[in-house]
């Protein structure tokens, strides 16, 4: 989709003015990743959580930039985050199951902020993330919250304000996860923004810092990140790890899908043309499993996680057999029709669990997401709607609410209706038999 000239002009102005307001930054990150003439895409970033718990510093330090971070992971956490009453998840066949072996279908929201506030404003959350705010979310039928993370803020890169990075950032995330778990909610931790200079096709920014969505993660930062995150949350299987938000190496290779899927899986020398060493999906699976963590791992496909055509044939090896496919679906994406869902997405659902980690539309209505949620329900697949942030006013990105009391936008009205329907269908722990 060609961007309207008014949007192009605003983007150019914001590029020239790096002192833009938070909403302007949000708008830039949203608009720059909207579809081009031949491709459809999306991605935004963010999340939320407030409060800090006493935690063990992981000893991460170092600078950012194209070379990534220098990390010292010798000091590991001595205690694990409690899972509260949230279901403990593993993969069985093409289903998520809880600790009792019952099939679990997740329905929830993304909570943006934690991927961008730390690098843009020197704080961590965008909006309230206390127990009262979580109670509002739970009252809407939400049972899973996807929390986007920033690699540089977690790793403690030197260019990030120390108040919002390193141990302070990690402790705040752990505290938020604990509050969500205590409310009975599962949590998806998503690696959203990463270091590495990328100026090729569909580039969202020219910075080597973790200030936008890159086409693939960097070895120097992403491997220490996932090793640390896995060490922090291993033993708490209510937490799912979404290894990389929205890969788009197919843009780098001008839609050469064979080369793109090879890069996606292997990284390194399989990704020529990058100025940084790329971490492939197999690298990140290995990093997590090397810690002994057996959390479920989500892996998004190509074209900003909208294309799953090569997912099954490039599925990484996982000794724990706990992989799920991550799919992002917006009204402007290439795969946005039921015929595409049936031909490309349903075969993946037949083999592995699928979690639609972001769904939404850019017109602030529910005309796209409501049929999509019905289709996902009919397939026994999970979904997470973008995004539970009151300042995403449909101009800066798809927003579900107008305030943190939960007043819905037009998009949010449709999502909330489906969430309540699903909560009535699965009234206890959101557990149901998959519809197969």
N, C-alpha and C positions, 0 to 999 in steps of 0.2 A: 504494500500500500504506500503510495507516494504521500509524504508528509505535506499537509497544507502549508502554504507560504507563511501564514501567521505563526505557525509552530516553528518553522525553519528560522524565521527572524528572531523569535524569542530565544531559541537555542544559541544562535550566533551572539546575541547580546549577553547571554549568561556565560558563554565561553570567554568573552572579553572581560567579564566582571566576576572575579572569583570570590568576591565578598557577598555573593548572593545569599538570600534568606534560605532557611531550611526548606521551605516549600519550593523555592526556585531550584535548589539542588535536587530535590525529589523529582521535580518535573523534568529536569535535564536527564536524570538517570532513566526515567520512564520513557521520555520521548526519543532519546537517542537509540533506544533498543526496539523501537516500534518497527514494523515491517518495511522493507524497501520495495522497489518496483516489482521484484520477482520473488522475494522471500517474505515470509511472515514470521514475526518473532515477538518476544516480550521478555521482560525481566525488569524487576525493580529491586529494591533492596531495603532491608530494614528489620527492626524487631523491637522487643521491649522487655524490661524487667528492672526492678528497683530494689535497692537494699543490698547489703554486703554481709556475707557470713564469714566467720573466721575460717580461713582455709590455709592449706600448706602451699607456699610459693613453689612454683615448679622450676625456678632457676632459669627461666627463659630470658634472654637478653639479646641485644644486638641491633644492628641497623636494618633499614629496609632497602628499597630500591630494586633494581633489576636483578641483583645478585641474591635477593631474598634476605633471610635472617640468619644470624649465627645463634644457635640455640644450645643450651646446656640442659639436657634432660636427665642428668644424674639424680637430681632430687625429685622423687615421685611422691604423689599424694599418699598419705597414710590412712585416709578414711574415704569411704565411698559415699556418694550422695544417696540418701534414702529414696526408695521407690514409692513410699507412701502406700496408697491403696490402688495405684495405677496398675493395670494388667502388665505382667511380664511377658514379653513377646518373643516368639521364635517363628521360623518358617517351617511349614509342613506341606509339602507338595506345592500347590499354587495358592496357599492360604497363609495368612498370619494366624497364629494360635496363641492362646494365653497359657498360663501355668497349669491349667486344668485340661489342656488339649482342645478347648473350644475355639472355633473360628472367630476371629475378631475382624470387624470391618470398621475402620476409623473415619470419622467425619469431623472436620474442624476448620481452623483458620490459620493463616500466616499472621505473625505478629512482628511487623517490620520495625526497624530502628537500630538494633544492635549491630547491623552491618555498616551503617553509615554515620551514626551520631558520633562515634568515637574518633573517626578520622576527620569529620567536618566541624564538629562543635566541641570536642573535648569532653563530652558526656557519654553516657552509655545507652540510656533508654529514651524512647520517644513516646511520652505519655505514661500514665500510671500502670504499675505492674505489681501492686500490692495484693493482699488477700481479697480485699473488697473488689478490686478490678477483675480478679479471677472469678469471683462469685458471679459477677455479671455475665462473664463469658460462659460459665457453666450453666447459668439459667437459660441460655439460648440453645442448649443441646450440644455444645462443643465438647468433644472428648479427646481431641488432640490439638496441640499448638506447635506449629513449625516456627523455629527461632533461627533466623539467618545470622551467621557469625562472620566476623572480619578476621582474616588470618593474621594481619599485622597487629591488631589489638590483642588477640589472644596470645600471640607469640611475644608481645612486648617490643615491637620494633621501635627504634629510637626516635623516629619522626612522629610518633603518636604521643599526645599529651599523656604523661605518666598517670594522671588521675583517672584516665579512661583506658588504660592498657595494662598488660602484664597481669600481675596478681590481682589488682583491683578489678579488672575486666573479668578475669576467670572466676573470682569469688562471687561477683554479681550474677554471672550466668548460672553458677551452681546454686545460688540462693533462689533464683527465679525457677529453675528446674525443680527444686525441692518444693516450692510453693505449688507449682502446677501438679506435681506428683501427689502431694498431700491432698489436693482437691480431686484426686482420682483420674487425672488427665495424663495421657501419654505425651511425650515430647519428641519432636524431630529437630535435631541440631544439624544445620545446613551450612556448609562452607560456601559462602556467597561471594565475597570479594577477596582477591589475592594479589600478591606482588607480581611484577614482570612487565616489561615494556612491550606493548603490542600496538602497532600502527597500521596493520594490514586491513583487509576488507572487513567492514562492519565494526571497526574499532570504536569503543565507547569513550576512550580517553587516551591521551598520549603519555600519561604519567606512568612511571615504573612502580608507583606505590599502589596500595590496595584501596583505590578510590573509585573503582568501577568494575563491571563484569568483564573479565578476560575470557578468551576463547577456551583456554585450558589452564589448569593450575600449575604452579611452579614447584619443581622438586625441592628447591631450597627452603621454601616456607610451608608447603602443604604437607610434606611428610612429617616434619616435626610437629605441625599442628595436629594431625590426626593421631600421631603417637601419644601426644599429650592429652588430647580429648579422650582417647580410648582409655588411657591410664586413669583418667579422672572419673569416668563413668562406668568402667567395667564392673560387673556385678549388679548393675542396675539395668535390667533388660526392658524396662519401661521406656528407655530412651533409644531412639532410632538415629543412626548416623546417615545423613544425606551427603554423599562424598563430594559432590560439586554441583552447584546450583544449575547452571545452564551452559553446557558445553556448546561451542559452535566452530569446531575446527573445519567443518565443511565449508564455511565462508572463506577460511584461509586458503583452502585448496580448490576454490572455485567450483564447489559442488562435486568434486571427485570423491564420491562417497566411499569407495574402497580405501583410498588413502586416509580419509577422515576417520573411518571406523578403526583403522589400524592404529592411527595416532591416539584415538580415544582409549583404546585398550592398553597399548604398550608404552606410550609416552616416549621420552628420550630420543633415540636416533630414528624412531618411527615418525617423528614430528619435525621434518626439515622446514627451515624458514622462520623459526622462532628465535628471538634474541635471548631467550632463557631456556633452561632445561625443563622440559614439560614432564609433569607427573601424570602417568596414565592411570586408568582405573585399577589395573592389576597392582600397580605400585601402592595405591592407597588402601586397597583391600589387604595387601601384605602388611602394611604399616599397622593397621588396626589389629589384625590377627596376631601379629608378633607380640602384642602386649598381653595376650590371653583373653581379651575382650571378645565375647560372642554375640554382641548386639546385632540386631538386624541392620543391614546396610542397604541404602537406596542408591541407585545409579541412574541418573538422567541420560537420555540419548542425545542425538545431535540436533542441530537447528534450534538451539535454546531449549533443549529437552522436549521438543515437540515431535521429533522424528525417532521412532523406535524400530524402524525397518530392519536394522542390522543388530538389534540388541541381543536376540537369542543366539545368533551365530558368533557373537563376540563377547558373550558372557564371561567374565573373569572366573578363574578357578578360586573357589572358596572352600577351604577344608571343613568349615562349619555348615556349609549349605544354607546360609542365612541371607541370601540376596533377594532384593525386591526391585522391580523396575519403577523408576520415577518418571512421570509424564506431566508436562505443563501444557495446558490447553486454554487458549483465549480465542475470542471470536475473530481475530485478525490473523491467526496462525494458518499455515498451509493445511495442516490436518485438522479441519474444523467442521467437517461434515460427518454425519452418521455413516455414510458409505466408507469414509476413510477410517473411522473408528472401528467399523466391522472388519475391514480388510487388513489394517495395519496394527491396531491396538488389541483387538480381541484375541488374536493368536498369541500375543505375549501374555495376556491374562490367563490363557489356558495352561501356561507352563509355569509361571512364577507369580507371586503376589504383585499387584500393581497399586501404587499410591500416586494419585494425581496431586503432586506437591504444590501446584499452583493452578487455580482455575479462576477465570474472571472475564470481564469484557470492558471495552473502553468507552462505552456509551452510557454507563451508569444505570443500565437496566438489567433485567434478568432473562431476557429473551434467548440468550445463548446458554447461560449456565443452567437454567432449569431443565431443559431437555438433556443437557450433558449429565447433570447429577442423576436424573432418572435412568439414563443409559448405564452409568457407572454402577448404580444400585442393582440394575438388572444383571450386571456381570459380576456382582459380588466384589467390586473394587472400592478402594478407599479414596477419599478426596479431601483436599484442604483448599479453602478459598482465600484469595488475596484481596484485601488485607484488612485486619482489625486495627486500623489507625484512623483517628478522626480527622487528621490533617491531609489525608489522601482524598481530596475532594472531587475526584473524577477528572480533574485537570492535571493533577500531579501523579495520577495513577488510579487504578481501580480501588475504590474504597468501599467498605461494608457499612461503616457507621459514621454518624455526624458528631457524636460525642461519646464519652466513655461510660455513659449510662446505657449504651447500646442502641440508641435511636438509629434505625437503619436508613441507608440510602436506598435508591431504587434497586440497585444490585443486591444490597444487604437484605432487602425485603424477601427476595426470592430465595436467597441462601438460607435465611432464618426459617422460612416456611419449611424448607426441605430438612433442615437440621431438626426442627421440632417433630416432623413426621418420622424421621429416622430414630429420634429418641423414644418416641412412642412404640416404634416397631421393635427396638432393642432397649428395653427400659432399664436394665440394671447396669451392666458394664459395657453396653454397646456391642454385645456379642450376638452373632447370628450365624446360622449356617449359610455358607456361600451359595449363591443361586446357580448351581451347575447341573 
